[in-house]
C-alpha cells in the first residue's frame, strides 16, 4: 500500500487527538471497546483473507504482511517501521513482500488456539494446526532439515520457495518457539528431523563457522560473533522438547555441548562473570531431561539469576531503558518486565516480581511521545505488565491503566480496519513489529475485565 501524505498526516493528527484525550484525567467512566471482538475480527480476517491462496501451491500459510485496504499481498514495498532492518522483513530484497514466517506470527497461532478455548469454535484451532502441519511437512531443507523461518528466512507464497529478506541469509530464530508440543503432535517426524538438523548442521558440523551461501536454508556455526547467547537458549529450548517426545540421546548431547560452551564463555579473561544464555530456557529444559543434566541446567539458571541481580545493583535498568521507542537489538522497560514475569513464574524469586511491579508503576502515567514511531509490540508489553501487576496485587490502578492503554491501541492501530498497522507512522500490516503480541495483550485485558477463568498465554516470547 502506498501511504499518501494526506492520509499519513490525518493518521498523525488522529493519533495526537487520541493520546491527548485519553491521557487527560477524568472522573467520567468510559466503557472499553469489546476487545474480544477486535481480536476475533483480526483472527477471522486472517483466516478468510490473510492466508496463502496464491501461486501454484495453496498452502494456507498466514502472510506476515498485507495491504490493509485490499486485504491482499502488498504490491509495493512500503517503508519499514522505525528500527526495522531491511533484511529481516518477510520478503525478497527491494521488492514487494509476500512472505510467510511462522516465527513472526507465533502469537497469532497462540491466539487462535486460545480463541477456540474461549469461544468453543474449533475453526481457530484448526487453522493454526493447518499452518503448523503444512509448514513442517513441506518446507524442511532436504540437505539440512532446517526450516525457512526466523530472523532472516521465510516462505514466499507467490514463488512457492524459501527466500531471504537480506544479503546474508542464514537460519536464526527470531524468538523462542513455544509450540513444540503441538508440532510433535501434528508432525512428529519433521519436528524430530528439524531438531536434529539444528544440531548436526547448525552446530556440530560447523565448528569452523563457515557457511555455504548456496545451501538451502543457510547455516552458520558457533563461531565468536555469531554464537549469540539468546540463540543458544532457543536451541536448548528446542532440543529439550525433542528429547521429551523422542527420548533420543543426541538431543541430550546437543544440550550438554552448548551448555558447556556457555559455562566457559560466562567467565571473562579478568575472572569476572557475565550473564549469557539467561535462566529461562535452561529452567524449561531441566524439567524434561534426566539427571545429572537437569541439575546442571538448574544450577546454570540460578547463577544467571545471581549475575542478573548483580547487574541490576550496578545499573538499575529502569534508569536506562526507554518505555516506548523500540528498535532492533534494543529493549524497552516493558520487554524487561515480560522477562521478569516469565522468570518469576518459573522461580518465584521476589526480585523479579518487584522489578515487574516497578515497571508497571513507571507505565501508570505514561503514554507514547507524539513523534515516536511506536510498535504494536511495545504497546503489548506495556499492557501485559499492567495486567500482570493487577493479577499480583489486585490494585485497580493497574487494571485501569491496562484498559486505557488497550483502548489507545485499538484506536491508533486498528482504527476501523480489521488488521492493525505495523507502527504509529505506517499504514500496512506487518507482524515483525508484534501485531500478534498486541492482540494477545488485548485478550489478557478482556480476561481481567470479564473475569474469565480461561488461561491466556503469557505475553513473554518477544526476547
C-alpha positions in Angstrom: 0.0 0.0 0.0 1.3 3.5 -0.9 0.9 5.8 2.1 -0.2 9.1 0.6 1.0 12.2 2.5 -2.6 13.4 3.2 -3.6 10.0 4.7 -0.5 9.8 6.8 -1.0 13.4 8.1 -4.5 12.5 9.1 -3.3 9.4 10.9 -0.8 11.5 12.9 -3.5 14.1 13.7 -5.8 11.4 14.8 -3.1 9.9 17.0 -2.4 13.2 18.6 -6.0 13.7 19.4 -6.3 10.1 20.9 -3.3 10.5 23.1 -4.3 13.9 24.3 -7.9 12.9 25.1 -7.1 9.6 26.7 -4.2 10.9 28.8 -6.3 13.6 30.3 -7.6 12.8 33.8 -11.3 12.5 34.0 -13.8 11.0 36.5 -16.3 10.1 33.8 -16.4 6.4 33.3 -15.5 5.3 29.8 -16.7 1.9 28.6 -13.8 0.0 26.9 -14.3 -1.4 23.5 -15.1 -5.1 23.1 -11.5 -6.3 23.0 -12.5 -9.9 22.3 -14.4 -8.7 19.2 -11.4 -6.8 18.0 -9.2 -9.9 18.3 -11.8 -12.2 16.7 -12.2 -9.8 13.8 -8.5 -9.8 13.3 -8.3 -13.6 13.5 -11.3 -14.1 11.2 -9.9 -11.7 8.6 -6.5 -13.5 8.7 -8.3 -16.9 8.3 -10.5 -15.7 5.5 -8.3 -13.2 3.7 -4.7 -13.5 5.1 -3.7 -17.0 4.1 -1.8 -18.2 1.1 -4.2 -18.8 -1.9 -1.6 -17.7 -4.4 0.9 -19.3 -6.7 0.8 -23.0 -7.7 0.7 -24.2 -4.1 -2.2 -23.0 -2.0 -0.5 -23.6 1.3 -2.9 -21.8 3.7 0.1 -20.2 5.5 -0.6 -16.8 7.1 1.1 -14.0 5.3 3.3 -11.9 7.5 2.5 -8.6 5.8 -0.6 -7.4 3.9 -2.2 -4.4 2.4 -4.8 -3.3 5.0 -7.0 -1.7 2.4 -7.2 -4.6 -0.1 -6.5 -7.4 2.4 -4.2 -8.8 -0.2 -0.4 -9.2 -0.6 1.4 -5.9 -0.9 2.1 -4.8 -4.5 4.8 -2.3 -3.4 7.4 -2.4 -0.6 6.3 0.1 2.0 8.7 2.0 4.1 9.6 0.0 7.2 8.6 0.9 10.7 11.3 2.7 12.6 14.1 0.4 13.8 13.4 -2.4 11.4 16.3 -3.7 9.2 15.6 -4.3 5.6 17.0 -7.9 5.7 14.6 -9.0 8.4 11.4 -8.3 6.6 9.3 -11.2 5.2 10.1 -10.8 1.5 12.8 -10.6 -1.1 15.1 -7.5 -1.0 13.8 -4.4 -2.7 10.6 -5.9 -4.0 7.0 -6.3 -2.6 6.8 -8.6 0.4 4.9 -11.9 0.0 6.5 -14.0 2.7 5.0 -16.2 5.4 7.1 -16.6 8.6 5.5 -18.6 11.4 8.2 -17.3 13.8 6.8 -13.7 13.3 3.2 -15.0 13.6 3.7 -17.3 16.6 1.5 -15.3 18.9 -1.2 -15.2 16.2 -1.2 -19.0 16.3 -1.3 -18.9 20.1 -4.3 -16.5 19.9 -6.1 -18.9 17.5 -5.7 -21.8 20.0 -6.9 -19.6 22.8 -9.9 -18.3 20.9 -11.1 -21.9 20.4 -11.0 -22.3 24.2 -12.8 -19.0 24.8 -15.5 -19.4 22.1 -15.7 -23.1 21.5 -15.2 -22.5 17.8 -12.7 -25.1 16.5 -12.2 -23.2 13.3 -9.5 -21.2 15.0 -7.5 -24.1 16.3 -7.9 -26.0 13.0 -6.5 -23.0 11.1 -3.5 -22.9 13.4 -2.9 -26.6 13.2 -3.1 -26.4 9.4 -0.3 -23.8 9.3 1.9 -25.8 11.6 1.4 -29.1 9.9 1.8 -27.8 6.3 5.0 -25.8 7.2 6.7 -28.7 8.9 5.6 -31.3 6.4 6.6 -29.3 3.3 9.4 -26.8 3.9 12.2 -28.8 5.6 15.5 -28.5 3.7 16.3 -31.9 2.2 20.0 -31.3 3.0 19.9 -29.8 6.5 16.4 -30.3 7.7 16.3 -26.6 8.7 13.2 -24.5 8.2 12.8 -21.3 6.2 11.7 -19.1 9.2 13.1 -17.0 11.9 15.1 -13.7 11.7 16.2 -13.9 8.0 14.2 -16.5 6.1 10.6 -17.1 5.1 8.4 -18.9 2.6 7.4 -16.9 -0.5 3.8 -17.7 -1.1 3.9 -16.4 -4.7 7.1 -18.2 -5.8 6.5 -21.2 -3.5 10.0 -21.4 -2.3 12.2 -20.3 0.7 13.6 -16.8 0.4 15.7 -14.4 2.4 15.0 -10.8 3.1 18.6 -9.8 3.1 22.0 -10.2 1.6 23.5 -12.5 4.3 20.8 -15.2 4.5 21.1 -17.7 7.3 19.0 -19.7 9.7 18.4 -17.9 13.0 15.5 -17.9 15.4 13.6 -14.7 15.7 12.1 -15.6 19.1 11.8 -18.8 21.1 9.4 -21.3 19.6 7.0 -22.4 22.3 4.6 -24.6 20.2 6.8 -27.7 20.1 4.3 -29.9 21.9 1.7 -29.1 19.2 4.4 -29.6 16.5 5.3 -33.1 17.7 1.6 -33.9 17.9 0.9 -32.8 14.3 4.1 -33.7 12.5 6.4 -35.8 14.8 8.9 -36.9 12.3 9.6 -33.5 10.6 9.8 -31.9 14.1 12.4 -34.5 15.1 14.3 -34.0 11.9 14.4 -30.2 12.4 15.6 -30.5 15.9 18.4 -33.0 14.8 19.3 -30.7 11.9 19.6 -27.8 14.2 22.3 -29.8 16.0 24.0 -31.6 13.1 24.0 -28.8 10.6 23.9 -25.6 12.7 26.3 -26.5 15.5 28.1 -29.9 15.4 29.3 -29.9 11.8 30.0 -26.2 11.6 32.8 -25.7 14.1 34.8 -23.6 11.7 31.8 -21.2 11.4 31.8 -21.2 7.6 28.5 -21.3 5.8 27.6 -22.2 2.3 25.6 -19.4 0.6 24.3 -21.8 -2.0 23.0 -24.4 0.5 19.3 -24.4 1.2 18.4 -22.5 4.4 21.8 -21.2 5.1 23.7 -22.3 8.1 26.2 -20.9 10.4 28.2 -22.4 13.3 29.1 -21.3 16.8 32.0 -19.0 15.9 32.6 -16.0 18.1 30.5 -13.1 16.9 27.7 -15.5 15.7 27.1 -17.8 18.6 24.6 -15.4 20.2 23.6 -16.4 23.8 19.9 -15.9 23.1 20.0 -18.3 20.2 21.8 -20.9 22.4 18.8 -20.7 24.7 16.3 -21.1 21.9 18.2 -24.2 20.6 18.2 -25.7 24.1 14.5 -24.9 24.3 14.0 -26.9 21.1 16.2 -29.9 22.0 14.5 -30.4 25.4 11.1 -30.9 23.7 12.7 -33.1 21.1 14.1 -35.3 23.8 10.8 -35.2 25.7 9.0 -36.6 22.6 11.6 -38.9 21.2 14.0 -39.9 24.1 16.8 -39.7 21.5 20.2 -39.2 23.3 21.5 -37.0 20.5 19.4 -34.1 21.9 20.9 -34.5 25.4 24.4 -34.4 23.9 23.4 -31.2 22.0 22.2 -29.5 25.2 25.4 -30.6 27.0 27.6 -29.2 24.2 26.0 -25.7 24.2 25.7 -25.5 27.9 29.4 -26.4 28.3 30.3 -23.7 25.8 28.5 -21.0 27.6 29.7 -22.2 31.0 33.1 -21.3 29.7 32.1 -18.1 27.9 30.5 -16.8 31.1 33.9 -16.4 32.7 35.8 -13.4 31.3 39.5 -13.0 30.9 39.8 -11.0 34.1 37.9 -13.7 36.0 34.6 -11.7 36.2 31.4 -13.4 35.2 28.6 -12.2 32.9 25.1 -13.2 32.0 25.0 -15.4 28.9 22.1 -17.6 27.9 19.9 -16.4 30.7 17.8 -18.6 33.0 14.6 -19.1 31.1 15.3 -21.8 28.6 17.6 -23.7 30.9 14.9 -23.9 33.6 12.4 -25.1 31.0 14.8 -27.8 29.7 15.6 -29.0 33.2 12.0 -30.3 33.6 12.3 -32.5 30.5 15.8 -34.1 30.7 17.2 -36.7 33.1 19.8 -36.2 35.9 22.5 -35.1 36.2 21.9 -32.8 33.2 18.7 -31.4 34.8 20.5 -30.4 38.0 23.3 -28.8 35.9 20.7 -26.8 33.9 19.0 -25.6 37.1 22.4 -24.6 38.6 23.2 -22.7 35.5 19.9 -20.8 35.6 20.4 -20.0 39.3 23.8 -18.5 38.6 22.3 -16.5 35.7 19.8 -15.1 38.2 22.6 -14.1 40.6 24.5 -12.4 37.8 21.4 -10.6 36.7 20.7 -9.2 40.1 24.3 -8.1 40.4 24.0 -6.2 37.2 20.8 -4.5 38.4 22.6 -3.4 41.5 25.3 -1.7 39.4 22.9 -0.1 36.9 19.2 0.0 37.7 17.7 -1.0 34.4 14.7 1.4 34.6 17.0 4.3 34.5 18.4 3.3 31.2 15.6 1.7 29.3 13.1 3.6 27.1 9.4 3.0 27.6 8.1 3.4 24.1 10.8 3.5 21.4 11.8 0.1 20.2 14.5 -0.8 17.7 16.4 -3.9 16.5 18.6 -5.2 19.3 17.1 -2.9 21.8 14.8 -3.4 24.8 12.1 -1.4 26.4 11.1 -1.4 30.1 8.0 -3.4 29.2 10.1 -6.1 27.5 12.2 -6.3 30.6 9.0 -6.8 32.6 8.0 -9.7 30.4 11.3 -11.4 31.1 10.7 -10.8 34.8 7.2 -12.2 34.6 8.3 -15.5 32.9 11.2 -15.9 35.3 9.1 -15.2 38.4 6.6 -17.8 37.2 9.4 -20.3 37.0 11.4 -19.4 40.1 9.1 -17.4 42.4 12.1 -15.1 43.2 10.8 -11.9 44.7 13.4 -9.7 42.9 11.7 -10.4 39.6 8.2 -9.7 40.9 9.5 -6.4 42.5 11.0 -5.4 39.2 7.8 -6.1 37.3 5.8 -4.0 39.8 8.3 -1.2 39.4 7.9 -1.3 35.6 4.1 -1.3 36.0 4.4 1.8 38.2 6.5 3.5 35.6 3.8 3.0 32.9 0.9 4.1 35.1 1.1 7.7 34.0 2.8 7.1 30.7 1.7 7.4 27.1 4.0 7.5 24.0 5.7 10.6 22.8 3.8 12.2 19.9 6.6 11.8 17.4 7.7 8.2 18.3 7.0 5.5 15.7 5.8 3.1 18.4 5.5 -0.7 17.5 2.4 -2.7 18.5 4.8 -5.0 20.4 5.8 -2.1 22.7 2.1 -1.4 23.5 1.6 -5.1 24.0 4.3 -5.3 26.7 3.1 -2.1 28.5 -0.4 -3.6 28.6 0.7 -7.0 29.7 2.8 -5.7 32.5 -0.2 -3.8 33.9 -2.3 -6.9 33.6 0.4 -9.0 35.5 0.7 -6.3 38.2 -3.0 -6.3 38.6 -3.1 -10.1 39.0 -0.3 -10.0 41.6 -1.8 -7.1 43.7 -5.4 -6.7 42.7 -4.8 -2.9 42.6 -7.4 -1.3 40.4 -5.0 1.3 39.1 -3.1 -1.4 37.2 -6.3 -2.8 35.7 -7.5 0.7 34.7 -4.2 1.5 33.0 -4.2 -1.8 31.1 -7.7 -0.9 29.8 -6.7 2.6 29.0 -3.6 1.5 27.0 -5.6 -1.2 25.3 -8.2 1.4 24.2 -5.5 3.7 22.8 -4.0 0.7 21.0 -7.3 -0.2 19.3 -8.0 3.4 18.2 -4.5 4.0 16.9 -3.5 0.7 15.4 -6.8 -0.8 14.2 -9.0 2.3 13.7 -11.8 1.0 11.5 -9.8 -1.8 9.9 -9.8 -5.5 10.9 -6.0 -5.6 10.7 -3.6 -3.5 12.9 -1.0 -1.2 11.5 2.7 -2.1 11.7 3.5 1.1 13.7 2.3 4.6 14.6 3.6 6.0 11.3 3.0 3.2 8.8 -0.3 2.1 7.2 0.3 -1.5 6.3 0.1 -4.8 8.3 3.5 -6.4 9.1 3.9 -8.7 12.0 7.6 -8.2 12.5 6.7 -5.3 14.9 4.4 -7.5 17.1 0.9 -7.1 15.9 0.3 -10.6 17.2 1.6 -9.8 20.6 -0.6 -6.7 20.8 -3.7 -8.8 20.0 -2.7 -11.3 22.7 -2.4 -8.4 25.2 -6.0 -7.4 24.3 -7.1 -10.9 25.1 -5.4 -10.5 28.5 -7.3 -7.3 29.2 -10.6 -8.9 28.1 -9.9 -11.8 30.5 -9.4 -9.5 33.6 -12.3 -7.2 32.6 -14.7 -10.1 32.2 -13.1 -12.1 35.0 -12.7 -15.2 32.7 -11.4 -18.4 34.1 -9.8 -19.3 30.7 -6.0 -19.1 30.9 -4.5 -16.6 28.4 -0.9 -17.4 27.4 1.6 -15.1 29.0 2.9 -12.5 26.5 6.6 -13.3 27.1 8.1 -14.7 23.9 9.4 -11.4 22.4 13.0 -11.7 23.5 
